[in-house]
Amino acid sequence: MTFQQRTIVVTGAGSGIGEACARRFASEGAHVVLIGRRRKLLERVAADIGGLVLAGDAASADDWQGFIASILAEYGRLDALVACAGGMGFGSATDTDDAAWQASLQANLNSAFVSARACLPELVQRRGAIVFMASIASLAAGPEVCGYTTTKHALIGLTRSLARDYGPTGVRVNAVCPGWVRTPMADEEMQPLMARYGDDLDAAYRRVTADVPLRRAANSDEIAAVCRFLVSDEASIITGATLVADGGSTIVDVPTLAYGRL
């Protein structure tokens, strides 16, 4: 068990990719700390895998003071942070008011930064690792997702800055950029397509991945496996990297799509 006795913190652990990461690390012997705003979801996961449930806001420095104290009291160490909390930021710039913009910053960027800042003193002691859940929206822009695209791009800058500053202490910092992943959040994003075309959920996912080389969305366990690798000793030389896990979406040359339909 690669992670036996290690303590791994997962934010956004109540559903989707965060839940899959928590389950994966627990299955390999880690002490898992499950952080999120919805206690019932965290407790549902913890009922299966154990671990320490800490309900609160990953973007709150005050909440993190209590989180760190609880983690050290329970396990005495902190070895890795997998920051999966995120969401928000839909709409074009003119459709995004100040409150929506701030909500996107809080959910996607502040949550990652504040979580990392709180964990870094302990990670330095353990020569630990951070994985940020970025997105292919960190690399390209979709339609009418101004806040989400901007904050996910910023996560790559945060990854590189922390990797540069804390590499000399042995701390590794990397980002994962998934494409479509079948999660509750992505299911919600399928609703407009389902309404417009009369698709069921499976058909909507087929529609959005029709030009993806692997022709499918990922599942949460596949992205958790990528995070597991980046935290593990097998990735000991990897830091400051952006690992794209998108079924090939971002390698497609958009102007040539018409030729593939001849």
C-alpha positions in Angstrom: 0.0 0.0 0.0 1.9 3.0 -1.3 0.1 5.5 0.8 -0.1 3.6 4.1 0.1 6.0 7.1 0.3 9.1 4.9 -2.3 11.8 5.4 -3.9 13.1 2.3 -6.3 16.1 2.3 -9.0 16.2 -0.4 -11.1 19.3 -0.9 -14.4 19.0 -2.7 -14.5 15.4 -1.4 -18.2 15.0 -1.2 -18.9 14.2 -4.9 -17.4 13.9 -8.3 -13.7 13.8 -8.8 -13.0 14.8 -5.2 -15.0 11.8 -3.9 -13.2 9.5 -6.4 -9.8 10.7 -5.2 -10.8 10.2 -1.5 -11.9 6.7 -2.3 -8.8 5.9 -4.3 -6.4 7.1 -1.6 -8.3 5.3 1.2 -8.2 2.1 -0.8 -4.4 2.3 -0.8 -4.0 2.8 2.9 -4.0 6.6 3.3 -5.5 8.5 6.1 -7.9 10.7 4.1 -9.2 14.1 5.3 -12.5 15.0 3.5 -13.1 18.7 3.2 -16.2 20.4 1.7 -19.1 22.6 2.5 -21.8 19.9 2.6 -21.3 17.7 5.6 -23.9 15.1 4.6 -22.1 14.3 1.4 -18.8 14.1 3.2 -20.3 11.8 5.8 -21.8 9.6 3.1 -18.3 9.0 1.6 -16.6 8.6 5.0 -19.2 6.0 6.0 -17.6 3.8 3.3 -14.0 4.7 3.5 -13.4 6.1 7.0 -11.3 9.3 7.3 -11.7 12.6 9.0 -14.7 14.8 7.9 -14.1 18.5 8.1 -17.1 20.6 6.9 -16.3 24.2 5.9 -15.1 26.5 3.2 -11.8 25.6 1.5 -11.5 29.3 0.6 -11.7 30.5 4.2 -8.4 31.1 6.1 -10.3 31.0 9.3 -11.8 27.6 8.5 -8.3 26.3 7.6 -6.9 27.2 11.0 -9.3 24.8 12.5 -8.8 22.2 9.7 -5.0 22.1 10.3 -5.4 21.8 14.0 -7.9 18.9 13.6 -5.7 17.1 11.1 -2.6 17.3 13.3 -4.6 16.3 16.4 -6.0 13.2 14.5 -3.1 12.1 12.4 0.0 14.1 13.4 1.1 14.8 9.9 0.0 16.1 6.5 1.6 14.6 3.4 -0.5 15.8 0.4 -3.2 18.1 -0.7 -5.5 17.3 -3.6 -7.6 20.5 -4.2 -10.7 19.5 -6.1 -13.1 22.2 -4.8 -14.4 24.3 -7.6 -17.2 25.3 -10.0 -19.1 28.5 -10.7 -18.2 31.1 -13.3 -20.7 30.6 -16.1 -21.8 33.3 -18.5 -20.2 35.9 -20.8 -18.5 39.0 -19.3 -21.5 41.2 -19.8 -23.7 38.5 -18.1 -21.4 38.3 -15.1 -22.1 40.7 -12.3 -19.7 41.5 -9.5 -21.2 38.9 -7.2 -20.9 36.2 -9.8 -17.3 37.2 -10.6 -16.3 37.1 -7.0 -18.1 33.7 -6.5 -16.0 32.3 -9.4 -12.8 33.6 -7.9 -13.7 32.2 -4.5 -14.7 28.7 -5.8 -12.0 28.1 -8.3 -8.9 30.2 -7.4 -9.2 31.3 -3.8 -10.1 27.8 -2.6 -6.9 26.4 -4.2 -4.7 29.2 -3.0 -5.9 29.4 0.6 -5.8 25.6 0.9 -2.3 25.4 -0.4 -1.1 28.3 1.8 -2.6 26.6 4.9 -1.1 23.2 4.1 2.4 24.3 2.9 4.1 24.5 6.3 3.3 20.9 7.0 4.0 19.8 3.5 7.5 21.4 3.7 8.1 19.2 6.8 7.1 16.1 4.8 8.5 17.0 1.4 4.9 16.6 0.3 2.8 17.2 -2.8 0.0 19.4 -4.1 -2.3 18.6 -7.0 -4.7 21.2 -8.2 -7.8 20.2 -10.2 -7.6 22.5 -13.2 -9.4 21.9 -16.5 -9.0 22.1 -20.3 -10.6 25.4 -19.6 -7.2 26.3 -18.2 -5.8 26.0 -21.7 -8.7 27.2 -24.0 -11.9 29.0 -23.8 -15.4 27.6 -24.1 -18.5 29.7 -24.9 -19.9 31.9 -22.1 -17.8 30.6 -19.3 -15.8 33.8 -18.6 -15.3 33.4 -14.9 -14.6 29.7 -15.0 -12.1 30.0 -17.9 -10.2 32.9 -16.3 -9.9 31.3 -12.9 -8.9 27.9 -14.3 -6.2 29.6 -16.4 -5.0 31.3 -13.2 -4.6 27.9 -11.5 -1.8 27.1 -13.9 0.0 30.2 -12.9 -0.5 29.3 -9.2 0.8 25.8 -9.9 4.0 27.1 -11.5 4.6 29.8 -8.9 4.3 27.3 -6.0 6.4 24.7 -7.8 9.1 27.3 -8.4 9.1 28.7 -4.8 8.8 25.4 -2.9 10.7 23.0 -5.1 13.9 23.6 -3.1 12.1 22.3 0.0 11.1 19.1 -1.8 7.4 20.0 -2.2 6.0 19.1 -5.6 3.0 21.0 -7.2 1.2 19.9 -10.3 -2.1 20.5 -12.0 -4.5 18.1 -13.8 -6.6 19.3 -16.7 -9.5 17.0 -17.4 -11.9 17.4 -20.3 -15.5 16.2 -19.9 -15.9 14.0 -16.8 -19.1 12.3 -15.9 -19.9 14.0 -12.6 -23.0 15.6 -11.1 -21.8 19.0 -12.2 -21.2 17.9 -15.8 -24.6 16.2 -15.8 -26.1 19.6 -15.1 -24.2 21.0 -18.0 -25.8 18.5 -20.3 -29.3 19.7 -19.6 -29.4 22.5 -22.3 -28.3 20.0 -24.9 -30.9 17.5 -23.7 -33.6 20.1 -23.9 -32.5 21.4 -27.3 -32.1 18.1 -29.1 -34.2 15.7 -27.1 -31.2 13.7 -26.0 -31.0 11.5 -23.0 -27.9 12.0 -20.8 -25.8 9.4 -22.6 -26.6 10.9 -25.9 -25.7 14.4 -24.7 -22.3 13.1 -23.6 -21.8 11.4 -27.0 -22.7 14.8 -28.6 -20.1 16.8 -26.7 -17.4 14.1 -27.3 -18.1 13.5 -31.0 -14.9 15.2 -32.0 -12.8 13.9 -29.1 -10.3 11.3 -30.3 -11.3 8.7 -27.7 -15.0 9.6 -28.4 -16.1 9.6 -24.7 -16.0 11.4 -21.5 -13.8 10.3 -18.6 -15.1 8.9 -15.4 -14.1 10.2 -12.0 -12.0 7.2 -11.2 -9.8 7.8 -14.3 -9.0 11.3 -13.1 -8.4 10.0 -9.5 -5.9 7.6 -11.0 -4.0 10.6 -12.5 -4.0 12.4 -9.2 -2.8 9.3 -7.4 0.2 9.1 -9.8 1.1 12.7 -9.2 1.0 12.3 -5.4 2.9 9.1 -5.5 6.7 8.5 -5.3 6.6 7.3 -8.9 6.1 11.0 -9.9 9.0 12.2 -7.7 10.7 14.2 -10.4 7.5 15.9 -11.7 6.7 19.4 -10.5 5.2 22.5 -12.1 3.5 20.2 -14.7 0.1 20.5 -16.3 -1.1 16.9 -17.0 -3.9 16.9 -19.6 -6.4 14.0 -19.2 -9.0 14.9 -21.8 -9.3 11.9 -24.2 -7.3 14.0 -26.7 -9.7 17.0 -26.9 -7.0 19.6 -26.9 -4.9 18.0 -29.6 -7.6 18.4 -32.2 -7.0 21.1 -34.9 -10.4 22.7 -35.0 -10.1 24.3 -38.5 -9.7 20.8 -40.0 -12.8 19.2 -38.3 -14.7 19.5 -41.6 -12.3 17.2 -43.4 -13.0 14.5 -40.9 -16.6 14.5 -41.9 -16.0 14.0 -45.6 
